[in-house]
Each structure stands twice: as C-alpha cells, then as structure tokens.
Amino acid sequence: MKRIWTCTILAGLLLLSGCDYLPFGQTPLNEIVAAPAQFEGKEVRIRGKVKDVTKVPLIDLSMYVVDDGSGEVTVIAHDTLPAENDTVNVRGVVESAAIVGGQSIGLRIKEMKRN
C-alpha cells in the first residue's frame, strides 16, 4: 500500500511540474537581462506584473513590459494584450536584435503562451 501512495505522489508531482501556474521553474528577469546571450533562442517561463501595454496597428505589433521585481523585459504578444497591472505567467523565446559585447540590443521575449 505504501508503494502505491509513493507512486501516486510522484506521478502527481511530475504532472504538476509542467504546470505554468506553479511558482517554480520561472527565470528571474534580472538573469535574462544580465546574460542575454545565454538565453538567446531558448524558451523561458517568466511571471510578473504588466506595464506599458502598446499596440501599433499599422505594423500589427502588440507588446507589453513584464516586471518581476528583479528586472523588466518587453514581451511581444502572441494574441490579445493583457490589461495593465495584471500579473501574468508567460512562456516564450528570448530574442535580441543584436548582442554586442555581451549586451543585448532590442532584448525581448516572443510570447508562446500566457496565463
């Protein structure tokens, strides 16, 4: 009986580990900003408060800034824009227009999924 409970708990933890709502598995924004080359092209999960929502209709660009208290980064929206001051969980890919001397120019996260 003990083995069944152990297996059930381990299976539950494994299922929850992929859940975007859990408070672990997220990358602090200060780590991404400090070492953009390390994260370039990689998928990350971030969580923070929405600031500076922007929509440019002529070029079909929607973006917002996420601030997690350690730093902030621009997120290119995949679909609709979140409301300002909402707390969001974002899964996306880190991109830069250029990386010069280890410093990113145009650092952003291209949103794949938002909760």
C-alpha positions in Angstrom: 0.0 0.0 0.0 2.9 2.4 0.8 4.4 1.8 -2.6 1.1 2.7 -4.3 0.9 6.0 -2.4 4.5 6.8 -3.2 4.0 6.2 -6.9 0.8 8.3 -6.9 2.5 11.2 -5.2 5.5 11.0 -7.6 3.1 10.9 -10.6 1.2 13.9 -9.3 4.4 15.9 -8.8 5.6 15.0 -12.3 2.3 16.2 -13.8 2.4 19.4 -11.7 6.0 20.2 -12.7 4.9 21.2 -16.2 2.1 23.4 -14.9 2.6 27.1 -15.8 0.7 28.2 -12.7 3.2 26.9 -10.2 5.7 29.4 -8.7 8.8 27.4 -9.6 10.6 26.8 -12.9 10.5 30.5 -13.8 13.5 32.5 -14.7 14.1 35.8 -12.9 14.2 38.6 -15.4 17.5 40.0 -14.0 19.2 36.8 -15.1 17.9 37.2 -18.6 18.9 40.9 -18.8 22.4 40.2 -17.2 23.3 37.4 -19.7 21.1 37.7 -22.8 23.5 35.6 -25.0 23.0 32.6 -22.6 19.2 32.8 -23.1 19.1 33.7 -26.8 16.8 31.4 -28.7 15.8 29.5 -25.6 12.4 29.0 -24.1 11.8 30.6 -20.7 9.0 31.0 -18.2 8.5 34.3 -16.5 6.0 35.8 -14.1 5.4 39.4 -13.3 3.2 42.5 -13.4 2.2 44.0 -16.8 3.3 47.6 -17.5 3.4 49.8 -20.6 0.9 48.0 -22.9 1.4 49.1 -26.5 -0.4 48.3 -29.8 0.8 49.6 -33.2 -1.9 48.7 -35.7 -0.1 49.8 -38.9 2.6 47.1 -38.5 0.4 44.7 -36.4 2.6 44.9 -33.3 1.4 44.3 -29.8 3.7 44.3 -26.9 3.9 44.9 -23.1 6.5 45.1 -20.4 6.7 42.5 -17.6 8.3 43.5 -14.3 9.0 40.7 -11.7 10.7 43.0 -9.2 14.2 41.9 -10.2 14.0 43.4 -13.7 11.8 44.0 -16.6 11.6 42.9 -20.2 9.4 43.6 -23.3 7.1 40.8 -24.4 5.8 40.5 -28.0 2.2 39.4 -27.6 1.0 36.3 -29.4 -2.7 37.2 -29.3 -4.6 39.7 -27.2 -2.9 42.1 -24.9 -3.2 41.7 -21.1 -4.5 44.6 -19.0 -2.0 46.9 -17.3 -1.2 45.8 -13.7 -2.3 42.2 -14.4 0.0 39.5 -13.1 0.9 37.1 -16.0 2.7 33.8 -16.5 4.4 33.8 -19.8 6.2 31.1 -21.7 8.2 32.4 -24.6 11.5 32.5 -26.6 14.2 35.1 -25.8 15.3 37.2 -28.8 17.6 40.1 -29.4 18.0 42.3 -32.4 21.8 42.1 -31.7 24.2 41.2 -29.0 27.3 43.4 -28.9 30.0 42.8 -26.3 27.6 40.7 -24.2 25.0 43.4 -24.2 21.7 42.9 -25.8 20.1 45.5 -28.2 16.4 45.0 -28.5 16.0 42.3 -25.9 12.5 40.8 -25.9 10.6 37.6 -25.3 8.3 36.3 -28.1 5.2 35.0 -26.3 4.2 31.5 -27.0 1.6 31.1 -24.1 0.2 33.3 -21.4 -1.8 32.5 -18.3 
